[in-house]
C-alpha cells in the first residue's frame, strides 16, 4: 500500500516528533477527560463541548501528519478517526438541534464508513509484522469472546422486537460488532517488540475506547439509561483525540518498519491478556445475566460462545504445544551440533560412541575411533586470518564427510580437533580410510591422527585416551602422520615417486 519494499524505512528528513510534546498532548487530553461529569453544563452542552474538543484534536493531528508525512497506512487510520469525529458533530446536530432521535441518518453513514479506512489501515500495518496462525486465533478468540455479552444483552433482545426492520438489524449488528472487529485487528498484530512501543499502545487505547463505548451506547439506546449514555461519549472523545499523541511521538515511526514475526516467537503478554479476557467472557456474561430479568434470552449467546471458544482455545493450545516441540527440537539440535561447521559436537559424538559400543557388545564386531588434528592451524590463522581459518574448518569437515561410509561419524571435538567413530572397522581399515581423507584435506593442508581399537566391555575413556596418546606421538614425530595407538610406529604420508626418464 505504501509503495515501499519490505525492509525499507522512511528517510530521516521526514521523521519528526517529540516525546515531550506527545506526553504534553496526552496529559491535556486526559486533563479534559477527567472532569467530564463535573462540568457546570447540562448533558447536551457537555457532549457538544467534547465533540468540539475532539474535532480540534483531529485537526491538529492532520497538521502534524502533513508536516511529518508518514506512510499511507497512517492516512488510512486517520481517515477513519476523522470520519468518526465528523459523524459525532452530525449526530449532535441531528439529535440536539433537529430532534431526529434514533432514526437512521447521515451520521450513521459516516459512522459505518469509518470502519473501512480503519480496517484498511490496521491490515496494512499488520502486514509489516507478518501473519501467523496463532495471532489470528488469538484475535478470533478475543473478538468472539467480547461479542458474547454484546449479542446477549443487545443484539438478541433487539432482534426480538417486532418493530425493527431487516435494515435496522443490519445497522444494529454493524454498530455492535464493528468496533470489536476493529480492535481484534489490532490484537492480531501485537508482537513482543510492539508491546514496548508507546505509540502503538496509545493507538490501541484509542481503539479500545470504541470497542467498549459503542456496545455501551447501544445498550443505553435500548434501555434509555441516561447515566449509561454519558460514558460512551467520553470514550468517543478519547478515541478521536488520542491519535494526536500517537503521531507526535517518535516511536510511531517504528510502526512503519518491517519486522520478521516468526511462528516460534514468544506469545506477547498483551495478546495473552486479550486471549484470557476473550476466554472468560461467556462466564462473565452468565454472571451479569443474574441481574437481567428471568425471561432474558442471554443463553443464546452464551451457548454459541461456549461451544465455539473452547474449540478455538484447544486449537491454539495445540499450536503452542507444537511451537514448544519445534523449539525443543531446535535446542536439541543446537546442543548436539557445532555452530560453525555444522558437524556433530563432542556431546553428540559421546552419545553415538556409547550406542556403537553397545552394538559392538551384541554383534562382537570391532569398533575403532580416531582423533584428528589439523597441522599448523595456528600458523594458518596467523597468516590468513581467523575467517580463513573458520572456512578451512568448514571445508575440511565437508571434504572428509564425503569420504566416509554411511555408518561412520565425524564430529568436531574442539578447536581444530575432530573425532572419527568407525563401527565394524579394524585398525588397518581405519588406517586406509584416514589416508583417503588425508588426500581430501582442502587448501593443501594436512592433519595428524591417532587411531585406537575400542574395547566395548571396558571403559570407553581408555580408547579415547589411547587415541589421544597416539595423536600426540604422531605430532611429535613431525605431523602429517597417522599412528595406531600401541601397535605400530607413526606412519608418514606417502612420498610421491619420481618417475624414471625413459631412454629412447
For each residue, the residues with C-beta under 8 A, 3 or more apart:
1: 71 72 73 76 120 124 127
2: 71 72 73 124 256
3: 72
4: 8 71
5: 8
6: 258
7: 258
8: 4 5 258
9: 253 256 257
10: 14 15 70 71 253 256
11: 14 15
12: 15
13:
14: 10 11 68 69 70
15: 10 11 12 68 250 253
16: 64 67 68 248 250
17: 21 22 68 247 248 249 250 252 253
18: 21 22 248 250
19: 22 23 249 250
20: 23 24
21: 17 18 24 25 248
22: 17 18 19 25 26 198 199 245 246 248 249 250
23: 19 20 26 27 245
24: 20 21 27 28
25: 21 22 28 29 60 244 245 248
26: 22 23 29 30 202 242 245
27: 23 24 30 31
28: 24 25 31 32
29: 25 26 32 33 57 238 241 242 244 245
30: 26 27 33 34
31: 27 28 34
32: 28 29 35 50 53 237
33: 29 30 36 234 237 238
34: 30 31
35: 32 38 39
36: 33 39 46 50 230 234
37: 230
38: 35
39: 35 36 45 46 49
40:
41: 45 46 49
42: 45 46
43: 46 47 226 229 230
44: 47 48 92 96
45: 39 41 42 48 49
46: 36 39 41 42 43 49 50 230
47: 43 44 50 51 92 96 233
48: 44 45 51 52 92 96
49: 39 41 45 46 52 53
50: 32 36 46 47 53 54 233 234 236 237
51: 47 48 54 55 85 88 89 92 237
52: 48 49 55 56
53: 32 49 50 56 57 237 241
54: 50 51 57 58 85 88 236 237 240 241
55: 51 52 58 59 85 86 88 89 240
56: 52 53 59 60
57: 29 53 54 60 61 240 241 243 244
58: 54 55 61 62 78 81 82 85 240 241 243 244
59: 55 56 62 63
60: 25 56 57 63 64 244
61: 57 58 64 65 78 81 243 244 247
62: 58 59 65 66 78 82
63: 59 60 66 67
64: 16 60 61 67 68 244 247 248
65: 61 62 68 69 70 74 75 78 247
66: 62 63 69
67: 16 63 64
68: 14 15 16 17 64 65 247
69: 14 65 66
70: 10 14 65 73 74 75 247 252 253 256
71: 1 2 4 10 74 75 256
72: 1 2 3 75 76 124
73: 1 2 70 76 77 121 124 125 255 256
74: 65 70 71 77 78 121 247 252 256
75: 65 70 71 72 78 79 121
76: 1 72 73 79 80 117 118 120 121 124
77: 73 74 80 81 117 118 121 122 125 203 243
78: 58 61 62 65 74 75 81 82 243 247
79: 75 76 82 83 117 121
80: 76 77 83 84 114 115 116 117 118 119 121
81: 58 61 77 78 84 85 114 118 206 239 240 243
82: 58 62 78 79 85 86
83: 79 80 86 87 110 111 113 114 117
84: 80 81 87 88 110 111 114 210 236 239 240
85: 51 54 55 58 81 82 88 89 240
86: 55 82 83 89 90 110
87: 83 84 90 91 107 108 110 111 114
88: 51 54 55 84 85 91 92 107 236 240
89: 51 55 85 86 92 93
90: 86 87 93 94 105 106 107 110
91: 87 88 94 95 105 107 111
92: 44 47 48 51 88 89 95 96 97
93: 89 90 96 97 98
94: 90 91 97 98 100 105 106 107
95: 91 92 98 99 100 101
96: 44 47 48 92 93 99
97: 92 93 94
98: 93 94 95
99: 95 96
100: 94 95 103 105
101: 95
102: 221
103: 100
104: 108 167 168 171
105: 90 91 94 100 108 109
106: 90 94 109 110
107: 87 88 90 91 94 110 111
108: 87 104 105 111 112 171
109: 105 106 112 113
110: 83 84 86 87 90 106 107 113 114
111: 83 84 87 91 107 108 114 175
112: 108 109 115 171 174 175 178
113: 83 109 110 116 117
114: 80 81 83 84 87 110 111 117 118
115: 80 112 118 119 174 178 179 181 182
116: 80 113 119 120
117: 76 77 79 80 83 113 114 120 121
118: 76 77 80 81 114 115 121 122 182
119: 80 115 116 122 123 181 182 185
120: 1 76 116 117 123 124
121: 73 74 75 76 77 79 80 117 118 124 125
122: 77 118 119 125 126 182 185 186 188 189
123: 119 120 126 127 185
124: 1 2 72 73 76 120 121 127 128
125: 73 77 121 122 128 189 255 256
126: 122 123 129 131 185 188 189
127: 1 123 124 130 131
128: 124 125 255 256 257 258 259
129: 126 189 191 194 258 259 261
130: 127 259 260 261 262
131: 126 127 135 136 261
132: 135 136 261 262 263
133: 136 137 263 319
134: 137 138 263 267 316 319 320 323
135: 131 132 138 139 188 189 190 261 271
136: 131 132 133 139 140 188
137: 133 134 140 141 312 315 316 319
138: 134 135 141 142 187 188 267 271 274 275 316
139: 135 136 142 143 184 185 187 188 274
140: 136 137 143 144 184 312
141: 137 138 144 145 275 278 279 309 312 313 316
142: 138 139 145 146 183 184 187 274 275 277 278
143: 139 140 146 147 180 181 183 184 187 278
144: 140 141 147 148 278 305 308 309 312
145: 141 142 148 277 278 279 280 281 282 305 309
146: 142 143 149 150 180 183 184 211 277 278 281
147: 143 144 150 151 176 177 180 301 305
148: 144 145 151 152 281 282 285 301 302 304 305
149: 146 152 153 215 281 284 285 288 301
150: 146 147 153 154 155 176 177 180 215 218
151: 147 148 154 155 156 176 300 301 304 305
152: 148 149 156 285 289 297 298 300 301 302
153: 149 150 156 157 219 285 288 292 298
154: 150 151 157 158 172 176 215 218 219 222
155: 150 151 158 159 172 173 176 301
156: 151 152 153 159 160 297 298 300 301
157: 153 154 160 161 222 296 297
158: 154 155 161 164 169 172 222
159: 155 156 164 169
160: 156 157 297
161: 157 158 164
162:
163:
164: 158 159 161 168 169 172
165: 168 169
166: 169 170
167: 104 170 171
168: 104 164 165 171 172
169: 158 159 164 165 166 172 173
170: 166 167 173 174
171: 104 108 112 167 168 174 175
172: 154 155 158 164 168 169 175 176 218
173: 155 169 170 176 177
174: 112 115 170 171 177 178
175: 111 112 171 172 178 179 214 217 218
176: 147 150 151 154 155 172 173 180 214 215 218
177: 147 150 173 174 180 181
178: 112 115 174 175 181 182 214
179: 115 175 182 183 207 210 211 213 214 215
180: 143 146 147 150 176 177 183 184 211 215
181: 115 119 143 177 178 184 185
182: 115 118 119 122 178 179 185 186 207 210 211
183: 142 143 146 179 180 186 187 204 207 208 210 211
184: 139 140 142 143 146 180 181 187 188
185: 119 122 123 126 139 181 182 188 189
186: 122 182 183 189 190 203 204 207
187: 138 139 142 143 183 184 190 271 274
188: 122 126 135 136 138 139 184 185
189: 122 125 126 129 135 185 186 194
190: 135 186 187 194 195 268 270 271 274
191: 129 194 195 259 261 265 268
192: 195 196 265 266 268
193: 196 197 254 259
194: 129 189 190 191 197 200 255 268
195: 190 191 192 200 201 268 269 270
196: 192 193
197: 193 194 200 201 251 254 255
198: 22 201 202 249 251
199: 22 202 203 246 249 251 252 254 255
200: 194 195 197 203 204 251 255
201: 195 197 198 204 205
202: 26 198 199 205 206 242 245 246 249
203: 77 186 199 200 206 207 242 243 246
204: 183 186 200 201 207 208 270
205: 201 202 208 209 238 242
206: 81 202 203 209 210 238 239 242 243 246
207: 179 182 183 186 203 204 210 211 239
208: 183 204 205 211 212
209: 205 206 212 213 235 236 238 239 242
210: 84 179 182 183 206 207 213 214 235 236 239
211: 146 179 180 182 183 207 208 214 215
212: 208 209 215 216 235
213: 179 209 210 216 217 231 232 233 234 235 236 239
214: 175 176 178 179 210 211 217 218 232
215: 149 150 154 176 179 180 211 212 218 219
216: 212 213 219 220 228 231 232 235
217: 175 213 214 220 221 229 232
218: 150 154 172 175 176 214 215 221 222
219: 153 154 215 216 222 223 225 228
220: 216 217 223 224 225 226 228 229 232
221: 102 217 218 224 229
222: 154 157 158 218 219
223: 219 220 228
224: 220 221
225: 219 220 228 229
226: 43 220 229 230
227: 230
228: 216 219 220 223 225 231 232
229: 43 217 220 221 225 226 232 233
230: 36 37 43 46 226 227 233 234
231: 213 216 228 234 235
232: 213 214 216 217 220 228 229 235 236
233: 47 50 213 229 230 236 237
234: 33 36 50 213 230 231 237 238
235: 209 210 212 213 216 231 232 238 239
236: 50 54 84 88 209 210 213 232 233 239 240
237: 32 33 50 51 53 54 233 234 240 241
238: 29 33 205 206 209 234 235 241 242
239: 81 84 206 207 209 210 213 235 236 242
240: 54 55 57 58 81 84 85 88 236 237 243
241: 29 53 54 57 58 237 238 244
242: 26 29 202 203 205 206 209 238 239 245 246
243: 57 58 61 77 78 81 203 206 240 246 247
244: 25 29 57 58 60 61 64 241 247 248
245: 22 23 25 26 29 202 242 248 249
246: 22 199 202 203 206 242 243 249 252
247: 17 61 64 65 68 70 74 78 243 244 252
248: 16 17 18 21 22 25 64 244 245
249: 17 19 22 198 199 202 245 246 252
250: 15 16 17 18 19 22 253
251: 197 198 199 200 254 255
252: 17 70 74 199 246 247 249 255 256
253: 9 10 15 17 70 250 256 257
254: 193 197 199 251 257
255: 73 125 128 194 197 199 200 251 252
256: 2 9 10 70 71 73 74 125 128 252 253
257: 9 128 253 254
258: 6 7 8 128 129
259: 128 129 130 191 193
260: 130
261: 129 130 131 132 135 191 265
262: 130 132 265
263: 132 133 134 323
264: 323 326 327 330
265: 191 192 261 262
266: 192
267: 134 138 271 272 320
268: 190 191 192 194 195 271 272
269: 195 272 273
270: 190 195 204 273 274
271: 135 138 187 190 267 268 274 275
272: 267 268 269 275 276
273: 269 270 276 277
274: 138 139 142 187 190 270 271 277 278
275: 138 141 142 271 272 278 279 316
276: 272 273 279 280
277: 142 145 146 273 274 280 281
278: 141 142 143 144 145 146 274 275 281 309
279: 141 145 275 276 309 313
280: 145 276 277 283 284
281: 145 146 148 149 277 278 284 285 305 309
282: 145 148 285 286 302 305 306 309
283: 280 286 287
284: 149 280 281 287 288
285: 148 149 152 153 281 282 288 289 298 301 302 305
286: 282 283 289 290 298 302
287: 283 284 290
288: 149 153 284 285 291 292
289: 152 285 286 292 296 298 299 302
290: 286 287
291: 288
292: 153 288 289 296 298
293: 296
294:
295:
296: 157 289 292 293
297: 152 156 157 160 300
298: 152 153 156 285 286 289 292 301 302
299: 289 302 303
300: 151 152 156 297 303 304
301: 147 148 149 151 152 155 156 285 298 304 305
302: 148 152 282 285 286 289 298 299 305 306
303: 299 300 306 307
304: 148 151 300 301 307 308
305: 144 145 147 148 151 281 282 285 301 302 308 309
306: 282 302 303 309 310
307: 303 304 310 311
308: 144 304 305 311 312
309: 141 144 145 278 279 281 282 305 306 312 313
310: 306 307 313 314
311: 307 308 314 315
312: 137 140 141 144 308 309 315 316
313: 141 279 309 310 316 317
314: 310 311 317 318
315: 137 311 312 318 319
316: 134 137 138 141 275 312 313 319 320
317: 313 314 320 321
318: 314 315 321 322
319: 133 134 137 315 316 322 323
320: 134 267 316 317 323 324
321: 317 318 324 325
322: 318 319 325 326
323: 134 263 264 319 320 326 327
324: 320 321 327 328
325: 321 322 328 329
326: 264 322 323 329 330
327: 264 323 324 330 331
328: 324 325 331 332
329: 325 326 332 333
330: 264 326 327 333 334
331: 327 328 334 335
332: 328 329 335 336
333: 329 330 336 337
334: 330 331 337 339
335: 331 332 345 347
336: 332 333 344 345 347 348 351
337: 333 334 342 343 344 345 348
338: 341 342 343 344 345 411 412
339: 334
340: 390 393 394 412
341: 338 393 394 397 412
342: 337 338 394 397
343: 337 338 397 401 410 411 412 418
344: 336 337 338 348 349 352 409 410 411 412
345: 335 336 337 338 348 349 411 412
346: 349 350 411 412 413 414 419
347: 335 336 350 351
348: 336 337 344 345 351 352 411
349: 344 345 346 352 353 409 411 413 419 421
350: 346 347 353 354
351: 336 347 348 354 355
352: 344 348 349 355 356 409 411 421
353: 349 350 356 357 369 421 454 460
354: 350 351 357 358 460
355: 351 352 358 359
356: 352 353 359 360 367 421 423
357: 353 354 360 361 367 454 456 460
358: 354 355 361 362 456
359: 355 356 362 363 423
360: 356 357 363 364 365 366 367 423 454 456
361: 357 358 364 456 457
362: 358 359
363: 359 360
364: 360 361
365: 360 423 424
366: 360 424 425 426 453
367: 356 357 360 421 422 423 424 425 453 454 456
368: 422 425 426 427 429 430 451 452 453 454
369: 353 419 420 421 422 451 452 454 463 464 467
370: 419 420 422 430 434 449 450 451 452 467
371: 413 417 418 419 420 449 450 464 467 468 470 471
372: 417 418 419 420 434 437 447 448 449 471
373: 377 416 417 418 447 448 449 471 475
374: 377 380 392 393 396 416 441 445 446 447
375: 445 446 447 448 475 479 480
376: 379 380 445 479
377: 373 374 380 381 389 392 415 416
378: 381 382
379: 376 382 383
380: 374 376 377 383 384 388 389 392 445
381: 377 378 384 385 386 388 389
382: 378 379
383: 379 380
384: 380 381 388 389
385: 381 388 389
386: 381 389 390
387: 390 391
388: 380 381 384 385 391 392
389: 377 380 381 384 385 386 392 393
390: 340 386 387 393 394
391: 387 388 394 395
392: 374 377 380 388 389 395 396 442 443 445
393: 340 341 374 389 390 396 397 412 416
394: 340 341 342 390 391 397 398
395: 391 392 398 399 442 443
396: 374 392 393 399 400 418 441 442 445 447
397: 341 342 343 393 394 400 401 410 412 418
398: 394 395 401 402
399: 395 396 402 403 437 440 441 442
400: 396 397 403 404 410 418 437 440 441
401: 343 397 398 404 410
402: 398 399 440
403: 399 400 433 436 437 440
404: 400 401 408 409 410 420 433 437
405: 408 433
406:
407: 423 424
408: 404 405 420 421 422 423 425 433
409: 344 349 352 404 420 421
410: 343 344 397 400 401 404 418 419 420 421
411: 338 343 344 345 346 348 349 352 418 419 421
412: 338 340 341 343 344 345 346 393 397 417 418
413: 346 349 371 417 418 419
414: 346 417
415: 377
416: 373 374 377 393
417: 371 372 373 412 413 414
418: 343 371 372 373 396 397 400 410 411 412 413
419: 346 349 369 370 371 372 410 411 413
420: 369 370 371 372 404 408 409 410 430 434 449
421: 349 352 353 356 367 369 408 409 410 411
422: 367 368 369 370 408 425 429 430 433
423: 356 359 360 365 367 407 408
424: 365 366 367 407
425: 366 367 368 408 422 429 430 433
426: 366 368 429 430 453
427: 368 430 431 451 452 453 484 487
428: 431 432
429: 368 422 425 426 432 433
430: 368 370 420 422 425 426 427 433 434 451 484
431: 427 428 434 435 451 482 484 491
432: 428 429 435 436
433: 403 404 405 408 422 425 429 430 436 437
434: 370 372 420 430 431 437 438 449 451 482
435: 431 432 438 439 482 493 494
436: 403 432 433 439 440
437: 372 399 400 403 404 433 434 440 441 447
438: 434 435 441 446 447 480 482 493
439: 435 436
440: 399 400 402 403 436 437
441: 374 396 399 400 437 438 444 445 446 447
442: 392 395 396 399 445
443: 392 395
444: 441
445: 374 375 376 380 392 396 441 442
446: 374 375 438 441 479 480 493
447: 372 373 374 375 396 437 438 441 480
448: 372 373 375 471 474 475 479 480 481 482 483
449: 370 371 372 373 420 434 470 471 474 481 482 483
450: 370 371 466 467 468 469 470 471 472 473 474 482 483 485
451: 368 369 370 427 430 431 434 467 470 482 483 484 485
452: 368 369 370 427 463 464 466 467 470 484 485 486
453: 366 367 368 426 427 463 485
454: 353 357 360 367 368 369 460 463
455: 458 462 463
456: 357 358 360 361 367 460
457: 361
458: 455 462 463
459: 462
460: 353 354 357 454 456 463 464
461: 464 465
462: 455 458 459 465 466
463: 369 452 453 454 455 458 460 466 467
464: 369 371 452 460 461 467 468
465: 461 462 468 469
466: 450 452 462 463 469 470 485 486
467: 369 370 371 450 451 452 463 464 470 471 485
468: 371 450 464 465 471 472
469: 450 465 466 472 473 485
470: 371 449 450 451 452 466 467 473 474 483 484 485 486
471: 371 372 373 448 449 450 467 468 474 475 483
472: 450 468 469 475 476
473: 450 469 470 476 477 483 490
474: 448 449 450 470 471 477 479 481 482 483 490
475: 373 375 448 471 472 479 481
476: 472 473
477: 473 474 481 483 489 490 492
478: 481 490 492
479: 375 376 446 448 474 475
480: 375 438 446 447 448 492 493
481: 448 449 474 475 477 478 490 491 492 493
482: 431 434 435 438 448 449 450 451 474 490 491
483: 448 449 450 451 470 471 473 474 477 488 489 490 491
484: 427 430 431 451 452 470 487 488 491
485: 450 451 452 453 466 467 469 470
486: 452 466 470
487: 427 484
488: 483 484 491
489: 477 483
490: 473 474 477 478 481 482 483
491: 431 481 482 483 484 488
492: 477 478 480 481 495
493: 435 438 446 480 481
494: 435
495: 492
496:
497:
498:
499:
500:
501:
502:
503:
504:
